[in-house]
């Protein structure tokens, strides 16, 4: 696919401050302080992205005005910052403008643009850019080719492309290139093909590192291929590749997902024996595994281990414990932990409040749940659709349909639109309390496009069928019968 670097840019209409013609330097000089300030911003943004797109574009505008004072590295850093923000099309457009204004580019700049094309699923443009690059005397490097390989949709194409590059002496095979391909394949669940690439890698005499093994272990864990995982772990030991904390996190997560919590705990013990400290994510995963099996005592013990290892529990740790207590009818313990959490300076978020509100409602402590819910505005937290739905369910369980409907109106007034779960819970509440006309009204409302175009779930459908089957002679079910059976 051919393209011109001087074609008109589609972003100009959207961003009028991007100029169509080169800017002339202002008569006043750019201060050294401002220049250094811009360079500092670029260095930081190239690693973490800009705060917003507007800032990046205004900075690009300023750099164009003083383009002779900024190097190719500075302009490339700006493009890298946009890539970090996933504004790939914007980065491509700005690159074309740089070329139109004869701003120098280098191999890394062009490789960044090739990567953007591949991220946009425009692999043909990526290869066209490669041709443009070679034609102008730039030599592609492993970064260039890695971007292209990631853009190839077929595992066979990716593997064949690597072999061809090596055969033509275009690249020296290295662990970074192979790991990038293995990562891409594992993300798409092409684990067998990733293992084939791993085999190619060893045949080329390239030693795998811990990153490579972690990618394969994670891919195999998703498919529960435990024998192959064990084989890879043994191979790591033979090859003197030491598992790291990330390896431990992958295994702990995989074991907990299938209920093998004891195996997960053994992984953590082995990690500590290697004089490595598991991180808070690993411990949180193990705690979650215990809670899924209803072993809240095990989760509490994990917290004690964390503290003894100097790992500080975070908001996720508290959320896992609170949820575990609430599901084991330990709402009072959950509230005690909540207050301890506040005393220790951890600021609860809406997720934490949602766990407690749901736990209190399920425990029949609706008044306490309502106090927590009403307190949200005073601490500048906005309830989300899940939080509203939990309170609506609490009211429905107590037969307080007026309060439930009032809360529905409140959430809509706050522009927090009900979802399918909200409607189904409210409809079931109406049916349980024999408010069949109201239930029919909600069914109509939820199906309208303005109501979200939702439908009844299986639980609500079964409840309606049960009512129609057991209360055939009840005249109040007439509206429901007409709605559902005609």
Residue, then its C-alpha position, 0 to 999 in steps of 0.5 A: x500500500x503506497x502512501x505519501x508523506x506529504x498528504x493532508x492530515x486528517x487531524x488538522x480539522x480536529x486540532x486547528x492549532x496544528x499548522x498546515x505550513x511551517x511556522x516561522x520562528x518568533x522574533x523573541x527567543x525561547x528561554x533556556x529555562x523553557x527549553x529545559x522545561x520542555x525537555x524534562x516534560x518530554x523525557x518523563x512523558x516518553x516513559x509514562x505518557x502525557x496527562x492529556x492529548x491536548x498537552x501533547x499537541x500544544x507542546x508539539x506546536x511549540x516545538x515546531x515553532x522552535x524546531x531548530x532548538x529541539x533534536x530528533x530525540x526530543x521529537x521522538x520522545x513526544x511520539x513515544x509519549x503518545x504511544x504510551x497513551x495509545x494515541x497511535x493515529x495521532x503519533x502517525x499524523x504528527x510524524x508525517x508533519x515532521x517529515x513535511x517540515x524536514x524535521x530530522x528522523x532516525x531509525x527509532x522514530x521510524x520504528x515507533x511509527x511502524x509499531x503504531x501502524x501495526x497496533x492499528x492493524x495496518x500491517x501493510x502500511x507498516x511494511x510500506x514504512x519499512x520500504x520507505x525507511x530502507x530507501x532513505x538509507x536507514x537500517x532497520x533494527x530488532x525494534x523495527x522488526x519486532x513491531x512488524x512481527x507483532x502486527x502479523x496476525x498469523x503465527x505461521x507468518x510471524x515464525x516464517x518472517x523471523x526465519x527469513x530475517x535470520x537467513x538474510x542476515x537482517x537481524x541477529x537473533x536475540x532473546x528480546x525478539x523471540x520473547x516479543x513473538x512468544x508474548x504475542x502468541x500466548x496473548x492470543x492463546x497460540x501456546x503450541x505455536x509459542x512453544x514452536x518459536x521457543x524451540x526455534x530460539x534454542x536451535x539458533x543458540x539463543x538462551x531464554x531468560x526468566x521473562x521468556x519462561x514466564x510468558x510460556x508458563x503463563x500461557x500454559x497456566x491459562x490452559x491448565x497444562x500442568x505437566x508442561x508447566x512442571x517440565x518448564x520449571x524443571x528446565x529453568x532449574x537445569x538452565x540456571x534461570x532463577x524464577x522471580x516474583x512474577x513467576x510466583x505470582x503467575x503460579x499462585x494465581x493459576x493454582x488458586x483459580x483451580x482451587x489448589x491453594x496449598x500448592x499456591x502456598x508452597x510456591x510462596x514458601x519456595x519464593x521466600x526460601x530463595x531469599x525473594x519477597x513475594x509482593x502484595x499482588x502475590x499475597x492478595x491472590x493467595x488470600x483470594x484463593x482461600x476466600x473462594x474456598x470459604x477459608x477466611x482463617x487462611x486468608x487472615x493468616x496470609x495477612x499476618x505472613x505479609x506483615x512479618x515479611x514487611x509487605x504492607x497490605x493495600x486497599x485490595x487486601x482489605x477488600x478481599x478480607x472484607x468480602x471474605x468475612x461478609x460471605x461467611x456471615x462475619x459482617x461484624x468482623x468486616x465492620x471492625x476491619x473497616x474501622x481499623x482500616x480507617x484508623x491506619x490511614x487507608x482511604x476506602x473507595x466505592x468498591x470497599x463501601x459496595x462490599x460492606x453495603x452488600x454484606x449488611x443488606x444480605x445480613x438483614x442490617x438494612x438500616x446500617x447499610x443505608x447509613x453507609x450509603x447516605x454517607x458517601x456524598x459527605x466523603x465525596x464518593x459517588x455511588x456507581x450502578x453496582x452500589x445503587x443496585x445493592x441498596x435496591x436489592x436490600x429494599x426489595x428483600x425487606x418488601x420496601x418497594x417504594x424506597x427501592x423505586x425512589x432510589x431508582x429515580x435518584x440514580x437516574x437523576x444522578x445520571x447513573x443509569x440502571x443496568x440489566x441487573x438493576x431492572x431484574x432485581x427490581x422486577x423480582x422484588x415486585x413479583x415477590x411482593x405481588x406488585x404484578x402491574x409494577x413488574x409489567x411496567x418495569x418490563x416495558x421500560x427496560x426493553x425500550x431503547x431509552x431504558x437500555x434495551x435489556x431483557x429478563x434473566x433466567x432467574x426472573x423468567x423462572x420466578x414469573x413462570x412459577x407464579x403463573x403456574x401456582x397462582x392461576x386463579x389469582x386475578x392480580x396476575x392477569x397483567x403478568x399473564x397477558x404480558x408473558x404468555x401472549 
